[in-house]
């Protein structure tokens, strides 16, 4: 299947019935470069096709998560294949850009795939509150680092409110790889009448942002404040906060929580590059023009895999699929 018209790179209107972004025949973002940071692409519904200059590739979605380290430079494409002929091909996901510290900005690029069934999920006993822990030591029964009373308290809480599994492990060069940085990426959903206590951060000096992204029309209580619009809140991470969606609400609400200790270095960002200085940004453009970050090994700039191919990850020549 192909789309009826090419994208012009400007159709980002979320109210439009159809968006192509930069794709010519398939919606998406054909090959483009990155340097100096990581992308965490966390899917909720729909399918994404990935291909990159390392020869790696994947088709993922429906709750899967891809964690890509751009490091010293990678070229990749992100396309939204039209796999369904009998229904719309909607895609719903978050892509978070996670900065790399100066010492790690020029590491080798890589990516990791976490299939949906591997990602920790928490559900309250009444089923009205749920958390998908895309990353972090929150709402996760971690089989490591728990002992004595802490282990008993953790087990009791999960026996009461819902099972989960140990957290995902990020790439070794990631800022998130050090537990002292207390990085967390959580997707929180509340049904009418649902409530959840967002625990304080495990470390001091943590920046925490809470995005209310859907289901706010009738008001959502964050602490004692009623919020009635899409908003991002800078939270005091040293305090527990109660989230509550009133019973009278027409539907569910969704939050995205991002947190971590600041890297505390200068940030220079331009287009697809995130460095510490604008001189380094200029050098990134020069390097890309000179080397193409290894070149593009795929036959098409907007690489899309066969319509009937299932979810997979191709990493260093080895293909894997969800092992359910």
Phi and psi in degrees as GROMACS dihedral restraints (atoms count N, CA, C in turn):
[ dihedral_restraints ]
;  ai    aj    ak    al  type     phi  dphi    fc
    3     4     5     6     1  -132.7    20    10
    4     5     6     7     1   155.1    20    10
    6     7     8     9     1   -77.2    20    10
    7     8     9    10     1   158.2    20    10
    9    10    11    12     1   -78.3    20    10
   10    11    12    13     1   -11.8    20    10
   12    13    14    15     1  -153.5    20    10
   13    14    15    16     1   153.5    20    10
   15    16    17    18     1   -80.3    20    10
   16    17    18    19     1   157.2    20    10
   18    19    20    21     1   -83.5    20    10
   19    20    21    22     1   155.8    20    10
   21    22    23    24     1  -114.2    20    10
   22    23    24    25     1     6.9    20    10
   24    25    26    27     1    80.5    20    10
   25    26    27    28     1    -0.6    20    10
   27    28    29    30     1  -119.4    20    10
   28    29    30    31     1     1.0    20    10
   30    31    32    33     1   -90.6    20    10
   31    32    33    34     1    73.0    20    10
   33    34    35    36     1  -106.1    20    10
   34    35    36    37     1    17.0    20    10
   36    37    38    39     1   -72.9    20    10
   37    38    39    40     1   112.9    20    10
   39    40    41    42     1   -69.6    20    10
   40    41    42    43     1   -12.8    20    10
   42    43    44    45     1   -90.2    20    10
   43    44    45    46     1    -5.5    20    10
   45    46    47    48     1   -71.9    20    10
   46    47    48    49     1   146.2    20    10
   48    49    50    51     1   -70.3    20    10
   49    50    51    52     1   -20.9    20    10
   51    52    53    54     1  -153.8    20    10
   52    53    54    55     1   134.4    20    10
   54    55    56    57     1  -132.7    20    10
   55    56    57    58     1   135.5    20    10
   57    58    59    60     1  -102.9    20    10
   58    59    60    61     1   -19.9    20    10
   60    61    62    63     1    58.9    20    10
   61    62    63    64     1  -116.8    20    10
   63    64    65    66     1  -106.4    20    10
   64    65    66    67     1     4.3    20    10
   66    67    68    69     1   -73.4    20    10
   67    68    69    70     1   150.3    20    10
   69    70    71    72     1   -95.3    20    10
   70    71    72    73     1   -45.1    20    10
   72    73    74    75     1  -118.2    20    10
   73    74    75    76     1   -23.9    20    10
   75    76    77    78     1  -126.9    20    10
   76    77    78    79     1   138.1    20    10
   78    79    80    81     1   -61.1    20    10
   79    80    81    82     1   145.5    20    10
   81    82    83    84     1   144.7    20    10
   82    83    84    85     1  -159.7    20    10
   84    85    86    87     1  -128.2    20    10
   85    86    87    88     1    95.0    20    10
   87    88    89    90     1   -57.8    20    10
   88    89    90    91     1   175.0    20    10
   90    91    92    93     1   -45.4    20    10
   91    92    93    94     1   133.0    20    10
   93    94    95    96     1  -156.7    20    10
   94    95    96    97     1   155.2    20    10
   96    97    98    99     1   -93.3    20    10
   97    98    99   100     1   160.3    20    10
   99   100   101   102     1  -144.1    20    10
  100   101   102   103     1   153.3    20    10
  102   103   104   105     1  -153.5    20    10
  103   104   105   106     1   141.3    20    10
  105   106   107   108     1    93.5    20    10
  106   107   108   109     1     4.1    20    10
  108   109   110   111     1  -156.0    20    10
  109   110   111   112     1  -174.1    20    10
  111   112   113   114     1  -124.1    20    10
  112   113   114   115     1   153.3    20    10
  114   115   116   117     1  -114.5    20    10
  115   116   117   118     1   132.3    20    10
  117   118   119   120     1  -112.6    20    10
  118   119   120   121     1   109.5    20    10
  120   121   122   123     1  -106.5    20    10
  121   122   123   124     1   106.0    20    10
  123   124   125   126     1  -108.4    20    10
  124   125   126   127     1   113.9    20    10
  126   127   128   129     1   -93.1    20    10
  127   128   129   130     1   150.7    20    10
  129   130   131   132     1  -116.4    20    10
  130   131   132   133     1   -46.4    20    10
  132   133   134   135     1  -147.6    20    10
  133   134   135   136     1   162.7    20    10
  135   136   137   138     1    88.3    20    10
  136   137   138   139     1  -179.1    20    10
  138   139   140   141     1  -129.4    20    10
  139   140   141   142     1   142.4    20    10
  141   142   143   144     1  -126.4    20    10
  142   143   144   145     1   135.3    20    10
  144   145   146   147     1  -102.7    20    10
  145   146   147   148     1   127.8    20    10
  147   148   149   150     1  -114.8    20    10
  148   149   150   151     1   138.5    20    10
  150   151   152   153     1  -144.8    20    10
  151   152   153   154     1   148.7    20    10
  153   154   155   156     1  -145.7    20    10
  154   155   156   157     1   173.6    20    10
  156   157   158   159     1   -73.3    20    10
  157   158   159   160     1    -9.3    20    10
  159   160   161   162     1   -85.0    20    10
  160   161   162   163     1    -4.0    20    10
  162   163   164   165     1    85.2    20    10
  163   164   165   166     1     5.6    20    10
  165   166   167   168     1   -85.1    20    10
  166   167   168   169     1   159.4    20    10
  168   169   170   171     1  -160.2    20    10
  169   170   171   172     1   171.1    20    10
  171   172   173   174     1  -176.1    20    10
  172   173   174   175     1   156.8    20    10
  174   175   176   177     1  -124.3    20    10
  175   176   177   178     1   120.9    20    10
  177   178   179   180     1  -144.9    20    10
  178   179   180   181     1   164.9    20    10
  180   181   182   183     1   156.9    20    10
  181   182   183   184     1  -168.2    20    10
  183   184   185   186     1    56.0    20    10
  184   185   186   187     1    39.4    20    10
  186   187   188   189     1   103.7    20    10
  187   188   189   190     1    -6.1    20    10
  189   190   191   192     1   -72.6    20    10
  190   191   192   193     1   164.1    20    10
  192   193   194   195     1  -135.7    20    10
  193   194   195   196     1   133.2    20    10
  195   196   197   198     1  -113.3    20    10
  196   197   198   199     1   132.1    20    10
  198   199   200   201     1  -118.8    20    10
  199   200   201   202     1   110.0    20    10
  201   202   203   204     1  -114.4    20    10
  202   203   204   205     1   128.8    20    10
  204   205   206   207     1   -97.8    20    10
  205   206   207   208     1   112.6    20    10
  207   208   209   210     1   -73.5    20    10
  208   209   210   211     1   -38.4    20    10
  210   211   212   213     1    53.0    20    10
  211   212   213   214     1  -130.4    20    10
  213   214   215   216     1   -72.4    20    10
  214   215   216   217     1   -11.2    20    10
  216   217   218   219     1   147.9    20    10
  217   218   219   220     1   128.7    20    10
  219   220   221   222     1  -145.1    20    10
  220   221   222   223     1   150.2    20    10
  222   223   224   225     1  -112.6    20    10
  223   224   225   226     1   130.9    20    10
  225   226   227   228     1  -144.2    20    10
  226   227   228   229     1   163.0    20    10
  228   229   230   231     1  -124.4    20    10
  229   230   231   232     1   146.4    20    10
  231   232   233   234     1  -130.7    20    10
  232   233   234   235     1   107.4    20    10
  234   235   236   237     1  -118.2    20    10
  235   236   237   238     1   154.4    20    10
  237   238   239   240     1  -113.5    20    10
  238   239   240   241     1    88.0    20    10
  240   241   242   243     1   -64.4    20    10
  241   242   243   244     1   145.1    20    10
  243   244   245   246     1   -90.5    20    10
  244   245   246   247     1    77.5    20    10
  246   247   248   249     1   -83.8    20    10
  247   248   249   250     1   -21.7    20    10
  249   250   251   252     1   -98.7    20    10
  250   251   252   253     1   131.9    20    10
  252   253   254   255     1  -102.9    20    10
  253   254   255   256     1   -15.2    20    10
  255   256   257   258     1  -111.0    20    10
  256   257   258   259     1     3.2    20    10
  258   259   260   261     1  -159.4    20    10
  259   260   261   262     1   165.3    20    10
  261   262   263   264     1   -62.5    20    10
  262   263   264   265     1   153.1    20    10
  264   265   266   267     1  -102.7    20    10
  265   266   267   268     1    64.7    20    10
  267   268   269   270     1   -73.5    20    10
  268   269   270   271     1   147.8    20    10
  270   271   272   273     1  -130.4    20    10
  271   272   273   274     1   130.6    20    10
  273   274   275   276     1  -132.4    20    10
  274   275   276   277     1   120.1    20    10
  276   277   278   279     1  -161.6    20    10
  277   278   279   280     1   165.6    20    10
  279   280   281   282     1  -113.5    20    10
  280   281   282   283     1   139.4    20    10
  282   283   284   285     1  -119.5    20    10
  283   284   285   286     1   116.5    20    10
  285   286   287   288     1  -103.6    20    10
  286   287   288   289     1   131.2    20    10
  288   289   290   291     1   -94.5    20    10
  289   290   291   292     1   119.5    20    10
  291   292   293   294     1  -109.9    20    10
  292   293   294   295     1   118.8    20    10
  294   295   296   297     1   -66.9    20    10
  295   296   297   298     1   152.0    20    10
  297   298   299   300     1  -104.6    20    10
  298   299   300   301     1   141.7    20    10
  300   301   302   303     1   -67.8    20    10
  301   302   303   304     1   162.0    20    10
  303   304   305   306     1   -49.8    20    10
  304   305   306   307     1   -41.8    20    10
  306   307   308   309     1   -68.2    20    10
  307   308   309   310     1   -15.2    20    10
  309   310   311   312     1  -115.8    20    10
  310   311   312   313     1    -0.2    20    10
  312   313   314   315     1   -65.7    20    10
  313   314   315   316     1   -23.6    20    10
  315   316   317   318     1  -111.9    20    10
  316   317   318   319     1    28.0    20    10
  318   319   320   321     1   -74.3    20    10
  319   320   321   322     1   165.9    20    10
  321   322   323   324     1   -65.6    20    10
  322   323   324   325     1   141.7    20    10
  324   325   326   327     1   -70.8    20    10
  325   326   327   328     1   155.6    20    10
  327   328   329   330     1  -163.9    20    10
  328   329   330   331     1   171.2    20    10
  330   331   332   333     1  -149.7    20    10
  331   332   333   334     1   154.5    20    10
  333   334   335   336     1  -127.8    20    10
  334   335   336   337     1   146.5    20    10
  336   337   338   339     1  -116.8    20    10
  337   338   339   340     1   132.7    20    10
  339   340   341   342     1  -118.7    20    10
  340   341   342   343     1   114.1    20    10
  342   343   344   345     1   -73.3    20    10
  343   344   345   346     1   156.4    20    10
  345   346   347   348     1   -54.5    20    10
  346   347   348   349     1   -40.9    20    10
  348   349   350   351     1   -72.6    20    10
  349   350   351   352     1   -11.9    20    10
  351   352   353   354     1   -90.8    20    10
  352   353   354   355     1   -11.4    20    10
  354   355   356   357     1   -88.0    20    10
  355   356   357   358     1   127.7    20    10
  357   358   359   360     1   -61.0    20    10
  358   359   360   361     1   136.3    20    10
  360   361   362   363     1  -134.3    20    10
  361   362   363   364     1   140.2    20    10
  363   364   365   366     1  -121.2    20    10
  364   365   366   367     1   139.7    20    10
  366   367   368   369     1  -135.9    20    10
  367   368   369   370     1   135.2    20    10
  369   370   371   372     1   -67.9    20    10
  370   371   372   373     1   161.9    20    10
  372   373   374   375     1   -60.0    20    10
  373   374   375   376     1   -35.6    20    10
  375   376   377   378     1   -85.9    20    10
  376   377   378   379     1    -1.7    20    10
  378   379   380   381     1    75.2    20    10
  379   380   381   382     1     9.3    20    10
  381   382   383   384     1   -96.6    20    10
  382   383   384   385     1    -6.5    20    10
  384   385   386   387     1  -134.7    20    10
  385   386   387   388     1   135.4    20    10
  387   388   389   390     1  -143.2    20    10
  388   389   390   391     1   151.3    20    10
  390   391   392   393     1  -135.0    20    10
  391   392   393   394     1   127.6    20    10
  393   394   395   396     1   -99.9    20    10
  394   395   396   397     1   117.3    20    10
  396   397   398   399     1   -92.4    20    10
  397   398   399   400     1    85.4    20    10
  399   400   401   402     1   -61.8    20    10
  400   401   402   403     1   -31.9    20    10
  402   403   404   405     1  -165.7    20    10
  403   404   405   406     1   146.2    20    10
  405   406   407   408     1   129.3    20    10
  406   407   408   409     1   163.3    20    10
  408   409   410   411     1   -92.2    20    10
  409   410   411   412     1    45.8    20    10
  411   412   413   414     1  -132.1    20    10
  412   413   414   415     1   133.5    20    10
  414   415   416   417     1    57.4    20    10
  415   416   417   418     1    37.1    20    10
  417   418   419   420     1  -132.2    20    10
  418   419   420   421     1   131.8    20    10
  420   421   422   423     1   -89.5    20    10
  421   422   423   424     1    97.7    20    10
  423   424   425   426     1   -89.2    20    10
  424   425   426   427     1   126.0    20    10
  426   427   428   429     1   -77.0    20    10
  427   428   429   430     1    -4.3    20    10
  429   430   431   432     1  -113.0    20    10
  430   431   432   433     1   150.4    20    10
  432   433   434   435     1    79.9    20    10
  433   434   435   436     1     7.6    20    10
  435   436   437   438     1  -112.6    20    10
  436   437   438   439     1   134.1    20    10
  438   439   440   441     1  -152.9    20    10
  439   440   441   442     1   157.0    20    10
  441   442   443   444     1    57.0    20    10
  442   443   444   445     1  -134.5    20    10
  444   445   446   447     1   -62.3    20    10
  445   446   447   448     1   -36.2    20    10
  447   448   449   450     1   -61.0    20    10
  448   449   450   451     1   -42.5    20    10
  450   451   452   453     1   -65.1    20    10
  451   452   453   454     1   -42.8    20    10
  453   454   455   456     1   -63.0    20    10
  454   455   456   457     1   -41.8    20    10
  456   457   458   459     1   -65.6    20    10
  457   458   459   460     1   -41.5    20    10
  459   460   461   462     1   -63.0    20    10
  460   461   462   463     1   -48.3    20    10
  462   463   464   465     1   -62.4    20    10
  463   464   465   466     1   -40.4    20    10
  465   466   467   468     1   -63.5    20    10
  466   467   468   469     1   -41.6    20    10
  468   469   470   471     1   -63.1    20    10
  469   470   471   472     1   -42.1    20    10
  471   472   473   474     1   -76.7    20    10
  472   473   474   475     1   -29.8    20    10
  474   475   476   477     1   -63.6    20    10
  475   476   477   478     1   -33.8    20    10
  477   478   479   480     1   -81.5    20    10
  478   479   480   481     1   -41.5    20    10
  480   481   482   483     1  -106.9    20    10
  481   482   483   484     1   -15.2    20    10
  483   484   485   486     1   138.9    20    10
  484   485   486   487     1   148.5    20    10
  486   487   488   489     1   -83.5    20    10
  487   488   489   490     1   155.9    20    10
  489   490   491   492     1  -149.6    20    10
  490   491   492   493     1  -172.9    20    10
  492   493   494   495     1  -133.5    20    10
  493   494   495   496     1   177.9    20    10
  495   496   497   498     1   -68.0    20    10
  496   497   498   499     1   156.6    20    10
  498   499   500   501     1   -68.3    20    10
  499   500   501   502     1   159.1    20    10
  501   502   503   504     1   -70.4    20    10
  502   503   504   505     1   153.0    20    10
  504   505   506   507     1  -103.6    20    10
  505   506   507   508     1   121.8    20    10
  507   508   509   510     1   -77.2    20    10
  508   509   510   511     1   168.5    20    10
  510   511   512   513     1   -55.5    20    10
  511   512   513   514     1   146.6    20    10
  513   514   515   516     1   -61.4    20    10
  514   515   516   517     1   -29.0    20    10
  516   517   518   519     1   -85.2    20    10
  517   518   519   520     1    -2.7    20    10
  519   520   521   522     1   -72.4    20    10
  520   521   522   523     1   147.7    20    10
  522   523   524   525     1   -59.0    20    10
  523   524   525   526     1   -28.2    20    10
  525   526   527   528     1   -75.3    20    10
  526   527   528   529     1   -13.9    20    10
  528   529   530   531     1   -69.9    20    10
  529   530   531   532     1   -21.7    20    10
  531   532   533   534     1   -93.5    20    10
  532   533   534   535     1   114.4    20    10
  534   535   536   537     1   -56.5    20    10
  535   536   537   538     1   -24.5    20    10
  537   538   539   540     1   -64.6    20    10
  538   539   540   541     1   -21.2    20    10
  540   541   542   543     1   -85.0    20    10
  541   542   543   544     1   -10.2    20    10
  543   544   545   546     1    48.4    20    10
  544   545   546   547     1    46.4    20    10
  546   547   548   549     1   -76.1    20    10
  547   548   549   550     1   137.6    20    10
  549   550   551   552     1  -144.4    20    10
  550   551   552   553     1   142.1    20    10
  552   553   554   555     1  -133.6    20    10
  553   554   555   556     1   109.0    20    10
  555   556   557   558     1  -124.9    20    10
  556   557   558   559     1   138.7    20    10
  558   559   560   561     1  -109.8    20    10
  559   560   561   562     1   117.9    20    10
  561   562   563   564     1  -115.0    20    10
  562   563   564   565     1   132.3    20    10
  564   565   566   567     1  -126.1    20    10
  565   566   567   568     1   136.8    20    10
  567   568   569   570     1  -125.4    20    10
  568   569   570   571     1   132.5    20    10
  570   571   572   573     1   -90.8    20    10
  571   572   573   574     1   164.2    20    10
  573   574   575   576     1   -51.8    20    10
  574   575   576   577     1   128.3    20    10
  576   577   578   579     1    88.6    20    10
  577   578   579   580     1    -3.9    20    10
  579   580   581   582     1   -78.9    20    10
  580   581   582   583     1   143.5    20    10
  582   583   584   585     1  -141.8    20    10
  583   584   585   586     1   152.1    20    10
  585   586   587   588     1  -153.1    20    10
  586   587   588   589     1   137.2    20    10
  588   589   590   591     1   -96.8    20    10
  589   590   591   592     1   117.8    20    10
  591   592   593   594     1   -84.2    20    10
  592   593   594   595     1   110.7    20    10
  594   595   596   597     1   -70.8    20    10
  595   596   597   598     1   154.0    20    10
  597   598   599   600     1   -63.2    20    10
  598   599   600   601     1   160.8    20    10
  600   601   602   603     1   -65.9    20    10
  601   602   603   604     1   154.5    20    10
  603   604   605   606     1   -81.2    20    10
  604   605   606   607     1   -18.1    20    10
  606   607   608   609     1  -123.8    20    10
  607   608   609   610     1   158.9    20    10
  609   610   611   612     1   -83.5    20    10
  610   611   612   613     1   157.2    20    10
  612   613   614   615     1    73.8    20    10
  613   614   615   616     1    28.4    20    10
  615   616   617   618     1   -96.1    20    10
  616   617   618   619     1   130.0    20    10
  618   619   620   621     1   -81.1    20    10
  619   620   621   622     1   134.0    20    10
  621   622   623   624     1  -134.8    20    10
  622   623   624   625     1   125.9    20    10
  624   625   626   627     1  -120.1    20    10
  625   626   627   628     1   134.6    20    10
  627   628   629   630     1  -118.6    20    10
  628   629   630   631     1   118.4    20    10
  630   631   632   633     1  -101.2    20    10
  631   632   633   634     1   123.7    20    10
  633   634   635   636     1   -95.0    20    10
  634   635   636   637     1   110.1    20    10
  636   637   638   639     1  -107.4    20    10
  637   638   639   640     1   -25.1    20    10
  639   640   641   642     1  -149.9    20    10
  640   641   642   643     1   152.8    20    10
  642   643   644   645     1    77.4    20    10
  643   644   645   646     1    36.3    20    10
  645   646   647   648     1  -106.1    20    10
  646   647   648   649     1    -1.7    20    10
  648   649   650   651     1   -57.9    20    10
  649   650   651   652     1   -39.5    20    10
  651   652   653   654     1   -95.3    20    10
  652   653   654   655     1     4.9    20    10
  654   655   656   657     1    98.4    20    10
  655   656   657   658     1   135.0    20    10
  657   658   659   660     1  -127.1    20    10
  658   659   660   661     1   134.2    20    10
  660   661   662   663     1   -90.2    20    10
  661   662   663   664     1   120.6    20    10
  663   664   665   666     1  -116.4    20    10
  664   665   666   667     1   105.1    20    10
  666   667   668   669     1    66.2    20    10
  667   668   669   670     1  -125.5    20    10
  669   670   671   672     1  -101.7    20    10
  670   671   672   673     1     2.9    20    10
  672   673   674   675     1   -98.7    20    10
  673   674   675   676     1   132.6    20    10
  675   676   677   678     1   -93.1    20    10
  676   677   678   679     1   123.0    20    10
  678   679   680   681     1  -109.7    20    10
  679   680   681   682     1   131.0    20    10
  681   682   683   684     1  -124.2    20    10
  682   683   684   685     1    21.1    20    10
  684   685   686   687     1  -151.4    20    10
  685   686   687   688     1   161.1    20    10
  687   688   689   690     1   -62.1    20    10
  688   689   690   691     1   130.4    20    10
  690   691   692   693     1  -157.0    20    10
  691   692   693   694     1   155.8    20    10
  693   694   695   696     1  -119.4    20    10
  694   695   696   697     1   129.8    20    10
  696   697   698   699     1  -115.0    20    10
  697   698   699   700     1   131.3    20    10
  699   700   701   702     1   -84.6    20    10
  700   701   702   703     1   112.9    20    10
  702   703   704   705     1   -95.2    20    10
  703   704   705   706     1   154.7    20    10
  705   706   707   708     1   -82.3    20    10
  706   707   708   709     1   103.9    20    10
  708   709   710   711     1   -73.4    20    10
  709   710   711   712     1    -6.1    20    10
  711   712   713   714     1   -86.1    20    10
  712   713   714   715     1     0.5    20    10
  714   715   716   717     1  -123.8    20    10
  715   716   717   718     1   141.2    20    10
  717   718   719   720     1   -67.2    20    10
  718   719   720   721     1   146.8    20    10
  720   721   722   723     1  -134.8    20    10
  721   722   723   724     1   133.2    20    10
  723   724   725   726     1   -93.2    20    10
  724   725   726   727     1   131.8    20    10
  726   727   728   729     1  -108.3    20    10
  727   728   729   730     1   136.0    20    10
  729   730   731   732     1  -147.0    20    10
  730   731   732   733     1   130.4    20    10
  732   733   734   735     1  -109.4    20    10
  733   734   735   736     1   115.9    20    10
  735   736   737   738     1   -57.9    20    10
  736   737   738   739     1   150.9    20    10
  738   739   740   741     1   -57.9    20    10
  739   740   741   742     1   -28.7    20    10
  741   742   743   744     1   -76.2    20    10
  742   743   744   745     1    -4.6    20    10
  744   745   746   747     1   -66.1    20    10
  745   746   747   748     1   149.3    20    10
  747   748   749   750     1   -78.1    20    10
  748   749   750   751     1   -23.0    20    10
  750   751   752   753     1  -162.0    20    10
  751   752   753   754     1  -170.7    20    10
  753   754   755   756     1   -78.9    20    10
  754   755   756   757     1   164.7    20    10
  756   757   758   759     1  -125.8    20    10
  757   758   759   760     1   157.4    20    10
  759   760   761   762     1  -132.7    20    10
  760   761   762   763     1   140.7    20    10
  762   763   764   765     1  -123.2    20    10
  763   764   765   766     1   152.0    20    10
  765   766   767   768     1  -120.6    20    10
  766   767   768   769     1   124.1    20    10
  768   769   770   771     1  -108.8    20    10
  769   770   771   772     1   128.9    20    10
  771   772   773   774     1  -123.7    20    10
  772   773   774   775     1   133.1    20    10
  774   775   776   777     1  -152.9    20    10
  775   776   777   778     1   161.2    20    10
  777   778   779   780     1   165.9    20    10
  778   779   780   781     1   159.8    20    10
  780   781   782   783     1   -67.4    20    10
  781   782   783   784     1   140.2    20    10
  783   784   785   786     1   -67.5    20    10
  784   785   786   787     1   144.8    20    10
  786   787   788   789     1   -68.6    20    10
  787   788   789   790     1   -29.6    20    10
  789   790   791   792     1    63.4    20    10
  790   791   792   793     1    47.8    20    10
  792   793   794   795     1  -133.2    20    10
  793   794   795   796     1   158.8    20    10
  795   796   797   798     1   -60.5    20    10
  796   797   798   799     1   145.8    20    10
  798   799   800   801     1  -121.4    20    10
  799   800   801   802     1   126.7    20    10
  801   802   803   804     1  -123.1    20    10
  802   803   804   805     1   121.7    20    10
  804   805   806   807     1  -130.0    20    10
  805   806   807   808     1   133.1    20    10
  807   808   809   810     1  -146.8    20    10
  808   809   810   811     1   120.8    20    10
  810   811   812   813     1    54.7    20    10
  811   812   813   814     1  -122.3    20    10
  813   814   815   816     1   -90.8    20    10
  814   815   816   817     1     8.9    20    10
  816   817   818   819     1  -119.1    20    10
  817   818   819   820     1   140.1    20    10
  819   820   821   822     1  -131.0    20    10
  820   821   822   823     1   110.6    20    10
  822   823   824   825     1  -129.0    20    10
  823   824   825   826     1  -166.7    20    10
  825   826   827   828     1   -97.7    20    10
  826   827   828   829     1   -24.7    20    10
  828   829   830   831     1  -137.5    20    10
  829   830   831   832     1   159.2    20    10
  831   832   833   834     1   -74.4    20    10
  832   833   834   835     1   -20.0    20    10
  834   835   836   837     1   -64.1    20    10
  835   836   837   838     1   -39.1    20    10
  837   838   839   840     1   -69.4    20    10
  838   839   840   841     1   -32.5    20    10
  840   841   842   843     1   -63.7    20    10
  841   842   843   844     1   -45.8    20    10
  843   844   845   846     1   -60.2    20    10
  844   845   846   847     1   -40.4    20    10
  846   847   848   849     1   -66.0    20    10
  847   848   849   850     1   -35.9    20    10
  849   850   851   852     1   -61.9    20    10
  850   851   852   853     1   -43.6    20    10
  852   853   854   855     1   -62.6    20    10
  853   854   855   856     1   -41.9    20    10
  855   856   857   858     1   -62.7    20    10
  856   857   858   859     1   -44.3    20    10
  858   859   860   861     1   -64.0    20    10
  859   860   861   862     1   -39.2    20    10
  861   862   863   864     1   -66.9    20    10
  862   863   864   865     1   -43.0    20    10
  864   865   866   867     1   -62.4    20    10
  865   866   867   868     1   -33.9    20    10
  867   868   869   870     1   -80.8    20    10
  868   869   870   871     1   -40.2    20    10
  870   871   872   873     1  -114.6    20    10
  871   872   873   874     1   -14.6    20    10
  873   874   875   876     1    55.8    20    10
  874   875   876   877     1    22.4    20    10
  876   877   878   879     1    49.0    20    10
  877   878   879   880     1    43.2    20    10
  879   880   881   882     1    99.6    20    10
  880   881   882   883     1   -11.1    20    10
  882   883   884   885     1    86.4    20    10
  883   884   885   886     1   173.4    20    10
  885   886   887   888     1  -111.6    20    10
  886   887   888   889     1   108.7    20    10
  888   889   890   891     1   -86.3    20    10
  889   890   891   892     1     5.7    20    10
  891   892   893   894     1  -102.2    20    10
  892   893   894   895     1   154.0    20    10
  894   895   896   897     1   -71.7    20    10
  895   896   897   898     1   -19.1    20    10
  897   898   899   900     1  -130.0    20    10
  898   899   900   901     1   146.3    20    10
  900   901   902   903     1   -68.0    20    10
  901   902   903   904     1   -35.4    20    10
  903   904   905   906     1  -105.3    20    10
  904   905   906   907     1    83.8    20    10
  906   907   908   909     1   -76.2    20    10
  907   908   909   910     1   120.7    20    10
  909   910   911   912     1  -128.2    20    10
  910   911   912   913     1   136.1    20    10
  912   913   914   915     1   -89.3    20    10
  913   914   915   916     1   165.4    20    10
  915   916   917   918     1   -52.8    20    10
  916   917   918   919     1   144.3    20    10
  918   919   920   921     1   -56.3    20    10
  919   920   921   922     1   -35.3    20    10
  921   922   923   924     1   -92.7    20    10
  922   923   924   925     1     4.9    20    10
  924   925   926   927     1   -77.6    20    10
  925   926   927   928     1   135.8    20    10
  927   928   929   930     1   -81.3    20    10
  928   929   930   931     1  -175.9    20    10
  930   931   932   933     1   -66.4    20    10
  931   932   933   934     1   139.0    20    10
  933   934   935   936     1  -159.2    20    10
  934   935   936   937     1   164.8    20    10
  936   937   938   939     1  -134.4    20    10
  937   938   939   940     1   127.6    20    10
  939   940   941   942     1  -111.1    20    10
  940   941   942   943     1   110.7    20    10
  942   943   944   945     1  -131.4    20    10
  943   944   945   946     1   121.0    20    10
  945   946   947   948     1    53.7    20    10
  946   947   948   949     1    39.7    20    10
  948   949   950   951     1    83.8    20    10
  949   950   951   952     1    -4.3    20    10
  951   952   953   954     1  -108.8    20    10
  952   953   954   955     1   125.9    20    10
  954   955   956   957     1   -98.1    20    10
  955   956   957   958     1   132.2    20    10
  957   958   959   960     1  -126.6    20    10
  958   959   960   961     1   160.4    20    10
  960   961   962   963     1  -134.4    20    10
  961   962   963   964     1   165.4    20    10
  963   964   965   966     1   -56.9    20    10
  964   965   966   967     1   126.1    20    10
  966   967   968   969     1  -100.7    20    10
  967   968   969   970     1    81.3    20    10
